[in-house]
Amino acid sequence: MILPIYAYGQPVLKKVAEDITADYPDLQQLIANMWETMYHAHGVGLAAPQIGLSIRLFVVDSVPMMEEGKEAEGIKRVFINAHKVEETGAPWSFEEGCLSIPDIRGDVDRPPVLRLRFLDEKFVEHEEVFTGLNARVIQHEYDHIDGVLFVERLKPLKKRLVQRRLESIRKGYADVEYRMKFYSVR
């Protein structure tokens, strides 16, 4: 089932998400719905806070981002209860966007190497090192479960330039081809 994506301004996007246990209700269906929602919106990652759940769960499929002929370097994974072990290397800049913040893109500096401890969808524990674009997509989604949005990582001038657009999104003005849930102030 395709779920609505929570838009900038929704309080759940600013919360630090909670770890879950293997008996989380309908977890496998939730994961399936997250994949379907992400693909429908043409994303490469989706975190549970983006669908209104403050839990440490995100899905990533970086294969579409890889250069032609290098698709095998991409990953398609489920990350549960992820926690960073370390990030290393000189930060590099890359243009990011977000399904919760449509039509805004900007360069974000992130370290190129990420060591992450997490559980997969079968609750098997992993500790792995991710690099390059895979690390970047994971770092972006990881930020979501820590209540951080990519626009907070933009350079100060760019942050000022996107403020009006962010306020418009918060008020419900976004032209997208997928369902969104906006914050309503009453």
C-alpha positions as CSV (number, residue, x, y, z in Angstrom):
1,M,0.0,0.0,0.0
2,I,1.3,3.4,-0.9
3,L,1.4,5.7,2.1
4,P,1.4,9.5,2.3
5,I,4.8,11.1,2.8
6,Y,4.9,13.6,5.6
7,A,6.0,17.0,4.5
8,Y,8.4,19.5,5.9
9,G,6.8,21.1,9.1
10,Q,5.4,17.8,10.4
11,P,6.7,17.4,14.0
12,V,7.5,13.7,13.6
13,L,10.3,14.7,11.2
14,K,12.1,16.5,14.0
15,K,11.9,13.8,16.6
16,V,14.7,11.3,17.5
17,A,13.2,8.0,16.6
18,E,13.0,5.0,19.0
19,D,14.4,1.5,18.5
20,I,11.9,-1.3,17.9
21,T,11.7,-5.0,18.7
22,A,11.1,-8.0,16.5
23,D,7.5,-8.1,17.6
24,Y,6.7,-4.6,16.2
25,P,3.1,-4.9,14.8
26,D,2.9,-5.8,11.2
27,L,6.6,-5.0,10.6
28,Q,7.0,-7.0,7.3
29,Q,3.9,-5.3,5.9
30,L,5.2,-1.9,7.0
31,I,8.5,-2.6,5.2
32,A,6.7,-3.7,2.0
33,N,4.6,-0.5,2.2
34,M,7.7,1.6,2.6
35,W,9.3,0.0,-0.5
36,E,6.1,0.6,-2.5
37,T,5.8,4.2,-1.3
38,M,9.5,5.0,-2.0
39,Y,9.4,3.6,-5.6
40,H,6.1,5.3,-6.3
41,A,7.6,8.6,-5.4
42,H,10.8,7.8,-7.3
43,G,13.0,7.9,-4.2
44,V,16.2,6.0,-3.3
45,G,15.5,6.0,0.4
46,L,12.6,6.4,2.8
47,A,12.7,6.6,6.6
48,A,9.8,5.7,8.9
49,P,9.4,9.3,10.2
50,Q,8.6,10.3,6.6
51,I,5.5,8.2,6.9
52,G,4.6,9.4,10.3
53,L,6.3,6.7,12.5
54,S,9.0,7.8,15.0
55,I,10.9,4.5,14.8
56,R,14.4,3.6,13.7
57,L,13.6,2.0,10.4
58,F,14.6,3.0,6.9
59,V,14.9,1.4,3.4
60,V,17.5,2.2,0.8
61,D,17.9,1.3,-2.9
62,S,20.9,3.2,-4.3
63,V,21.1,1.1,-7.5
64,P,19.3,3.8,-9.6
65,M,21.9,6.3,-8.6
66,M,24.8,4.3,-9.9
67,E,26.5,5.1,-13.2
68,E,25.6,2.8,-16.1
69,G,27.5,-0.4,-15.8
70,K,28.1,0.1,-12.1
71,E,24.6,-0.7,-10.8
72,A,26.0,-3.8,-9.0
73,E,27.8,-1.3,-6.6
74,G,24.4,-0.1,-5.3
75,I,22.6,-1.6,-2.4
76,K,19.0,-2.5,-1.7
77,R,18.6,-2.9,2.1
78,V,16.4,-2.5,5.1
79,F,18.0,-0.9,8.2
80,I,16.4,-1.3,11.6
81,N,17.7,0.3,14.9
82,A,20.7,1.7,13.0
83,H,23.4,3.4,15.0
84,K,26.5,5.0,13.6
85,V,29.8,3.6,14.8
86,E,32.0,6.1,13.0
87,E,32.3,8.3,9.9
88,T,35.6,9.0,8.4
89,G,37.3,10.8,5.5
90,A,37.3,14.3,4.2
91,P,33.7,15.5,3.7
92,W,32.6,15.7,0.0
93,S,29.8,17.7,-1.4
94,F,26.9,16.3,-3.4
95,E,23.5,17.6,-4.3
96,E,20.7,16.1,-2.2
97,G,16.9,16.3,-2.2
98,C,14.2,14.7,-0.1
99,L,10.7,13.3,-0.7
100,S,9.5,15.3,2.4
101,I,10.9,18.5,1.0
102,P,9.9,18.5,-2.7
103,D,11.5,20.8,-5.3
104,I,14.4,21.8,-3.0
105,R,17.9,20.5,-3.7
106,G,21.2,21.6,-2.3
107,D,24.8,20.5,-1.8
108,V,25.5,18.7,1.5
109,D,28.9,17.9,2.8
110,R,29.2,14.4,4.3
111,P,32.1,12.1,5.1
112,P,32.6,9.4,2.4
113,V,33.0,6.4,4.8
114,L,30.3,5.2,7.3
115,R,30.5,2.3,9.7
116,L,27.0,1.4,10.8
117,R,25.6,-1.2,13.3
118,F,22.0,-2.2,12.4
119,L,19.5,-5.1,12.1
120,D,18.1,-6.3,8.9
121,E,14.4,-7.2,8.3
122,K,15.0,-10.6,9.9
123,F,16.5,-8.9,13.0
124,V,20.0,-10.3,12.2
125,E,22.6,-7.9,13.5
126,H,25.2,-6.4,11.1
127,E,28.1,-4.0,11.4
128,E,29.2,-2.8,8.0
129,V,31.3,-0.1,6.3
130,F,29.6,1.8,3.5
131,T,31.3,4.2,1.1
132,G,30.5,6.8,-1.5
133,L,26.9,7.2,-2.7
134,N,25.8,4.2,-0.6
135,A,27.2,5.9,2.5
136,R,25.5,9.2,1.5
137,V,22.1,7.8,1.0
138,I,22.3,5.9,4.3
139,Q,23.5,9.1,6.1
140,H,20.6,11.0,4.7
141,E,18.1,8.5,5.8
142,Y,19.9,8.1,9.2
143,D,19.5,11.8,9.7
144,H,15.7,11.3,9.4
145,I,15.7,8.8,12.3
146,D,17.7,11.3,14.3
147,G,15.3,14.2,13.5
148,V,17.6,16.0,11.2
149,L,16.6,17.2,7.7
150,F,19.1,17.8,4.9
151,V,18.2,21.5,4.6
152,E,19.7,21.9,8.1
153,R,23.0,20.8,6.6
154,L,23.0,23.4,3.8
155,K,25.4,26.3,3.7
156,P,24.0,29.5,5.4
157,L,23.4,31.4,2.1
158,K,21.5,28.4,0.6
159,K,19.5,28.0,3.8
160,R,18.4,31.6,3.6
161,L,17.5,31.2,-0.1
162,V,15.2,28.3,0.5
163,Q,13.4,29.7,3.6
164,R,10.3,30.9,1.7
165,R,10.0,27.7,-0.2
166,L,10.2,25.7,3.0
167,E,7.5,27.8,4.5
168,S,5.3,27.2,1.5
169,I,5.8,23.4,1.8
170,R,5.0,23.7,5.5
171,K,1.7,25.4,4.6
172,G,0.8,22.7,2.1
173,Y,1.9,24.1,-1.2
174,A,3.8,21.4,-3.1
175,D,3.2,20.1,-6.6
176,V,4.1,16.4,-6.5
177,E,2.9,13.2,-8.1
178,Y,2.6,11.4,-4.8
179,R,0.4,11.8,-1.7
180,M,1.7,14.0,1.0
181,K,0.5,14.8,4.5
182,F,1.0,18.4,5.5
183,Y,1.1,20.0,8.9
184,S,-2.0,22.0,9.6
185,V,-1.9,24.8,12.1
186,R,-5.2,25.4,13.9
